Amino acid sequence: MIKTQIPDVIVGRLPRYLRALKILRENHTTTNSKELGELLGFSAAQIRKDLSQFGEFGKQGTGYNIDFLIERLQNILNIDQDWGILLVGVGKIGRAILNYPGFSANRFHVKAAVDCNPDVIGERFEKCTVEDIKDIKKIIKDNQIKIAMLAVPAENAQKIAEELVADGIQAILNYAPAILSLPPEIRVEYSDPLVSLQHMTYYL
């Protein structure tokens, strides 16, 4: 299996399958595509088709072993290991990220946070102490970080993103209301509640 041959829309559904499986695991040891589909709002055929892209996970008539499927999905998504995160920007969104326990619980650890505001630099949080953005290259190298979360004003996002890539970052989760233009090998995801709301209102 070559990862680039898997449609991105399918990869995007895998974390939702994983979350549903963890919920089902509380009361079940096995499940099936129909049960998963009812929980998530997908057809059983869609789930079977998606999972078949990555191999065989269950047997007809017996369904899926939940623990095994969770383990396999974590392996496929490369989240059976710990990932260090660099947070850029410690404003309101950045502070919420630093105080959110869900990242560490799922093996994503904020190893460092940087900002350009002298009033913020040096501030201590449970996960880290805010450092000067001027030291970003050394921070990335010392912590062997590949993923960054970008929570800066829109007008600064592109320039900072370019610097992150130049310093070795390979993937960016962008909270800034800006569209980033980066090399195609750099993975960029956007977290924008406004876009999600605008998507939903189409159906209302």
Beta strands, then each sheet from edge to edge (+ up, - down):
strand 1: 30-31
strand 2: 58-59
strand 3: 63-65
strand 4: 83-88
strand 5: 108-115
strand 6: 130-132
strand 7: 147-150
strand 8: 171-174
strand 9: 187-190
sheet 1: 1+ 3- 2+
sheet 2: 6+ 5+ 4+ 7+ 8+ 9+
end
